[in-house]
Amino acid sequence: MSALYGTYARSNLAFERGEGVRLFAQDGTEYLDFHAGVAVNALGHGDPHMVAALKAAAEKVWHTANTFTIPEQERLGQRLVENTFADACFFTNSGTEAVECAVKTARHYFWAKGQPERYEIIAFTGSFHGRTMGMIAASGNEHYLEGFGPPLAGFKHLDPNDLEAVKAAITPQTAAILIEPVQGEGGCTEMTGDYMRGLRALCDKHGILLILDEVQCGYGRTGKFFAHEWTGIEPDIMAVAKGIGAGFPLGACLAKGEVAKSMVPGTHGSTYGGNPLACAMGNAVLDRMLAPGFFDEVDRMGQRLKWHLQQLAQRFPDQVLELRGKGLLAGIRIATPVRDVAAKLRDEQHLLAMTANENVLRLLPPLVVTEADIEEAMGKLAAVFEEIEAEKATA
């Protein structure tokens, strides 16, 4: 019996090493990785620049308290500010901590303005913001809330892509709207451009803050640095993680100046957040991602993945019910139970993919994926669908 909590439905598969978009099991079997550690391994496995940066940083200072200046943290923060809407950022260890910081920042902003009654957050069904007590309340998924007592108050949940519902939900107590531009776990649901622009307009009209959770859909995954860039809007606060460290635990909450200024000493903190080692890795990620042409190539691969999925849908109309997502955050709503399909892909085809709600198969390859890799993955998917259809024909 394992000494670990039984909180994960683990397979017995264990990996020994990785290279690019490939993982190698302990027995040497090669797997094509369209899972990427839940969209974390943005640069794939064993990226030479990342490995060199980690080795160099490991020979220096691993950790100091945030009561001291941390040069790598200052540099990473400055680069994020220069390349986003934000004026300031707070570093965390994970995505759920980043969203927690975003919610705290929004509520404290209004408290500091003398409006403590403005604490309610409008959130959305199908969302996933993490596993802390605060963020399971923000997500509102009954499955995640069950067994943990009364949820944290102050969150309203609406169906996404319905602007009229948001208008009706706004009250004098509303502080912010919290949304993922592209939902991941909820089923790879993309918010429309008109909807996102409508949310921004409502926030401006009512003096509400717009919080974006780009933990999964940000950091290049849709073909731009952040997914909201496709819609031409800017948030007031944004949570990021996953790809920000490309495998090293790191997250960040970014905010505009006036909003961030309310977070004074004593309002928030993190023991490990923004430590020298993590920020060295964050800077190494930006070295790669901010290089000319990087996001253009990710966008191109996202378009090629979409095209190949469309071909797959035409070939297997009884299996592929709907295509969802954006860029390299792709979803396939399928007819067969998604966990069965994911298991067949893993065990028979050696393709690693994820599941999502609404019976969606989620494809999250590293951003360095090539079209040859995509074609290989499509061949593996086709083989599984052919097997399923053959089984049905003989049943």
Buried (B, 14 or more C-beta within 10 A) or exposed (E): EEEEEEEEEEEEBEBEEBEBBBBBBEEEEEBBBBBBBBBBBBBBBBBEBBEEBBEEBEEEBEEEEBEEEBEBBEBBBEBBBEEBBBBBBBBBBBBBBBBBBBBBBBBBBBBBEEBEEBBBBBBBBBBBBBBBBBBBBBBBBEEBBEEEEEBBEBBBBBEBBEBEBBEEBBEEEBBBBBBBBBBBBBBBBBBEBEBBBBBBEBBEEEEBBBBBBBBBBBBBBBBBBBBBBBBEBBBBBBBBBBBBBBBBBBBBBBBBEEBBEBBEEEEBEBEBBBBBBBBBBBBBBBEBBBEEEBBEBBBBBBEBBBEBBEEBBEBBEEBBBBBBBBBBBBBBBBBBEBEEBBBBBBEEBBBBBBBBBBBBBBBBBBBBBBEEBBEBBBEBBBBBBEBBBEEEEEE
